[in-house]
Amino acid sequence: MTTRMPRGAVLRLAATPEALAQAAASEVLAVLEAAMAWRGEAHLALAGGRTPAALYRALAALPFDGWSHVHAWFGDERTVPPDHPDSNYRMARETLLDSVAIPPAQVHRLEGEREPAAAAASYDEALRALAARQERPTPALDLLLLGMGADAHTASLFPGSSLLEGDLEAGPMAAAIHVPTLDTWRLTITPRVIRAARTTCVLVAGADKHAALARVLGGDPALADAPATLLHDVPGDVAWFVDRASLFNA
């Protein structure tokens, strides 16, 4: 596979998903520490999926006394209650949030149990409040964690999504989007918020992701066909944490 890393992006290869999780955990803590040293707090957006779950377990096992200064956000959520097995919040709570000292008031979840449009509007309001505190038009998350699906989707931005059209730095900051291929609704932050993140870490593991990773990093697909290419021209730093199976189809 030939990779053409975008300007400002780095590729970090790990032999196994477990090694990937450990390497990413070290990066997460370094970014959080730097943010807190600079501003006294850090804003971390969590992702769903198997690979982020391994990262969260690795994070929970590392010594770090700054969790009380961290705000946890979510990149996307399924339209299910917070105790549902498919809930991204439940996964993050069980693997990380229950084990670290982030105050409950600093955990900002997407309320998947609500009517989707209302839940998205509420999250949009919360993100706008953060932007106002930062005196920015769009909030700058210190660290945005993302995964990538075998169809090259990221967050809940799936191929063909209307959120990938038009001015990507305008419009709502959170949205409810219907995913026809899954016949369900999802809640997601929008490209506007993704583009504004100070640092983004993309976690990709498994041979089933190889074709998508090859398209995104080795080709030039249209954004509508491979939403993860959204990360190619973001202003902030981007690190792709990939395992050997996803990069080489090992």
N, C-alpha and C positions, 0 to 999 in steps of 0.2 A: 504494500500500500504506500502510495506517495502522499505525504502530507504537505500542505501549504498553509502554515500557521499564519493567521492574520496578525497585523501589527499589534504589539502589546499583549499577545497571547502566548502562553507556554504550554507545552505538552509534558506531562509527568507520568511516566510509565511505571507500573508496579507489576510484579510477577503474578500476583493472585489478588482476588477481591479483598482478602484479609489485609494484605500488605497495602493495598490501595486505601483502605479505611484508616489504617494507622498513619499513612503519609498525609492524608487529607485532614485528619484530626490535628496533627501538628500545625498544619497551615491555618486551620480555623482558629486555634488558640493564639497563634502569632498575630493574626489580623485583629482579633478581638482585643488583645492586649494593646496593640498599637492604637486602636480607636479609643480605648479608655484612657490611655496616656495623653491623647490629644484633646479629647472632649469630655472625659469623665463618664461616658456611657458608650455602649455599642449596640447596633441594631443588626440582628442576624435573622435572615429569612430561611426557613427550613423547607426541605423538599420531602416528597413521599417516595416510596419504593424500597426495594430490597437493598440496594447499594447504600442509600442514605441511612437505612436502619443500622447497617454494620458500622457506618461512621459514627452514629449517635452512641452506640454501645462503646466504641473506642473512646469517644469524648468523655463519656460518663466515668470511665476508668482512669482518666488522666488527672493529676493534681492541678487544680486551677481555683484560685480563691476570688475570681472576679465575676462569678455568675450573677451576683446580686446587682451588678451594673449592666446586665445584658437585657435587651428587649428582644423577645422571640416573635417573629412574624411567620407567615406561611405563604409560599408561592402559589399553591393551589390546593383545592380540596374537593372531595366528592360530596354529592348532595345526600349525606347520611348523617345521623346523629353522632355526637362525639364519642360515644361508647361502641359504635358499630365496628366490626372487624375490618371494614374497608376504609375507615377514617384515617386520613393522614395525621390528624391531631392525636388520635389514640395511639398510633404507632410511635409518634414522637414523644408522647407522654410516657409510654411504657419503656422506651429505650433510652430516653434522655431526661425529659423534664421532671419525672418523679425522682431522679437521682441527683439533681443539681439544685442550687439555691437561687433559681430565678423566681422572684416574687410573682405570685399568680396574676397580679395586676399588670405585670410586664409581659404576659403571654397574650398575644393578640391573634386569636384564631378566627378563621373563616367559619361562620356558623352554618354548616351544611344542613342542619335540621330545619332551617328557615326556608321560606319561599325564595328561590334562587335570586331573583332580581332584587329583593329586599336585602338579602344577605350581602350581595355584591355592593349595593349602595351604602350599606353600613361600613363595609371595609374601605370603600372609596373615601368615605368621610374620615375614617381613622387615619388613612394614609395622607389625606390632605391636611389633617391636623399636625401630623409629623412634619410635613413639608413647611407648614407655617412656622413651626418651632425652629426649623432649620433655616428659615428665610430663603426658601428655594421654591421654584414652581412645581417641582416634583421631588419627593423625598429621596435622599441618597442613603440607601441601605449600605451599611459598612461591609457586609458580606452576604451575598445571595448564593444559596446552594441550589443547584439545579441537577436534575437527571436528564436522560435522553432516552426516548423509547425506540423500539425497533423500526418505527415509522418516522423517526427523526423529530418527534414532537418533544417539546420541553415545557415545563409547567403544565398547564392544560391548553397550550396552543398547539392544536392539531393541524395536520395538512388541510388546506382549504379554509381555515378559520377566517372569518370576516375581520377579526382583530389584527390580522396581518396586512390589511389593506389601508391605503391612505396615509396620512401623516402619523407616523409611529410615536411621535413625541407630543401628541395632543389627545384629547378625549379623556375618558374615565381612567382611573388608576386600578380599578378592579372591575371585573365583569362576570356575568353569568353567561355561559356559552353552551349551546346544544351541540353534542358530538354525535353526528349521525351514525358513524361506524360503531359506536358503543350504545346507541339509542339511550343516551342519558344526558343530564345536565352536569356541568362542572363549574366550579368557581375558580377564578384565576386572577393573578395580577396581570397587567397588560404590558405590551412591549415598552410603553412609556416608563414604567417603573423598572423593568429589566435593564433598559438602556442607561438609567440613571445610577445604577449600583456602583459603588466605589470599587468593589472587588467581587468577582463572580467565580465560583468553583463549580465545574461541571463534572459529575461523577458518572462514568460509563464502565460497566463491567459485564462480561459474558459474551460468548460467541454469537448469540442472537442479535447483538448490537453491531456486529462487525460491518455489515453492509451499510447501515445507516451512518456509522462513523466514517466509513470510506467516502460516502457521498458528501458528508458535511465538511470533512477536512481535506479530502483529496479531489473533490470535484467542484463544480460551480452550479449547484442546483438553485432553482428559483425558491425564494422565501416561502411562497405558498405551498411548495412541495416538500420542503425540509425546514420547518420552523426554527430548528436549532441554529441555522445560519444567521439568525438574528444577532447572534453573539459575535459575528465577524467584524463589525464596525462600531462596537460600543466604545465610549470614551474611557471607561475604567479598565482595570486589569482583569484578565481572564486566564484561568488555569484549568486545563483539561486533565483530570485525573482518570487515566484509563488503565485497564489491566491487559495482560498479554493476549488473552482470548479475544477481547474486543478489537484490539489493534491488528492482530495477525490471524484471527480466526483459528487460534491454536486449539 
